[in-house]
Amino acid sequence: MNASQSSLVPLPRIAIVGAGPGGLLCARVLQRRGLSVTVYDLDTSLTARHEGGSLDLHADSGQLAMAEAGLLQEFLERARIEGQAQRRYSASGLLEAEFLPNPDERGAPEIDRGTLRHLLAESLNPGTIQWGHKLHAVLPLGDGSHRLTFANGETAETDLLIGADGAWSKVRPLLSSAQPQHTGVVFLTVRYDDVETHHPEIARLVGDGLMVVKGPDGDATGRSIWAQRSGNGSVTGYFTFRADPDWAEQIGLTLTDRAAVVAWLQEQYQSWSPLFMPLLTETDVGFVNRPIVALPAPLTWDRVKGVTLLGDAAHVMPPLGQGVNLALQDAADLAVAISEEPNVDRALQRYEERMLPRAGRIATEVNAGFTQLFSAEPGEAPDRTAELAGYRSAVESKR
């Protein structure tokens, strides 16, 4: 269904809702293959919010998708090989395990979320992304096309609607009544800026990549601390524990009251090594409550004419390194199918027959792994050597 076929088959009007990595990469591949597409996003601009955090793109999935988009080299130039490092400490302060990548390790290099989003957005034709378009309603028009109504009052009609609008997708209800469910775990998120200068103890503790401190075996709270270095010199921290989404309200804690939150954290982690105390007290950005949610897995749906989902809209799962890679795989597979099949129906059939089983298998594994990770049972030390080795060969033919 590429542009060369336009004299035989009218090219579909394609709308993507959501300008995250998946939606943007899908648009990029479609444009490379001669198709027009419009991306709608609720953000007012590319720089409207702090993206936060870091992502690792796997050589056998996310990097293959970047290669399909013609952006693999640009990704590698911006990615951080050293960001693949991992450390695991005990609550007593003992370094239990450490992974240090080789200088040429390309298995799963890290890239800041904002950097990846900018790379993808800037690769698109001018005007592709319509910022400030929060989807308000979708009306099926009866022939596979849909009318989109946005909060700003504008409307648009499309022959193919792609929901890339995340966990709380407004496109998903067209396909499934499933809604994300709370996993029972929350991440209390913080940030430390310019750590080498202002937080040297944290910089030494975290290193170049990810640091995980798991609570004592048998700790019924599932308490742990995660911290990850970003390319901009900051570290994002996560205090994790089992609790209801509204746990702070339940105990009368106001998250904007920094002193009160720090005092509460000090009480919760008082038996842990003093080594980790700077993570509790030296935050530069306020505390954000992030309840971790997941869709039922495996999630499937009956095919609906003219609409599909990708990324978190289709299979949101806990943040254990698979989400963005699946989203990019989805995006590349869908765009290629649209460009190669004779019509939208065939393209969606081909895409969903591949995506749904893959996502279902991975989401089931991730959900189970996340439950185990935050159980009271002893955990395994992180060892990414075999994992990273398995990523390498898949991408070599695409370079």
Secondary structure as UniProt FT lines:
FT   HELIX           3..5
FT   TURN            6..8
FT   STRAND          14..17
FT   HELIX           21..32
FT   TURN            33..34
FT   STRAND          38..40
FT   TURN            46..47
FT   STRAND          54..56
FT   TURN            59..61
FT   HELIX           62..68
FT   TURN            69..70
FT   HELIX           72..78
FT   HELIX           81..84
FT   STRAND          86..90
FT   TURN            91..92
FT   STRAND          95..99
FT   TURN            103..104
FT   STRAND          110..112
FT   HELIX           113..122
FT   TURN            126..127
FT   STRAND          129..130
FT   TURN            131..132
FT   STRAND          135..140
FT   STRAND          146..150
FT   TURN            151..152
FT   STRAND          155..158
FT   STRAND          160..163
FT   TURN            167..168
FT   HELIX           172..174
FT   STRAND          181..192
FT   HELIX           195..198
FT   HELIX           200..206
FT   TURN            207..208
FT   STRAND          210..214
FT   TURN            217..218
FT   TURN            220..221
FT   STRAND          224..229
FT   TURN            231..232
FT   STRAND          235..242
FT   TURN            245..246
FT   HELIX           247..251
FT   TURN            255..256
FT   HELIX           258..268
FT   TURN            269..271
FT   HELIX           274..276
FT   HELIX           277..281
FT   STRAND          285..294
FT   TURN            305..306
FT   STRAND          307..309
FT   HELIX           312..315
FT   HELIX           323..340
FT   HELIX           344..373
FT   HELIX           385..396
FT   TURN            397..398
//
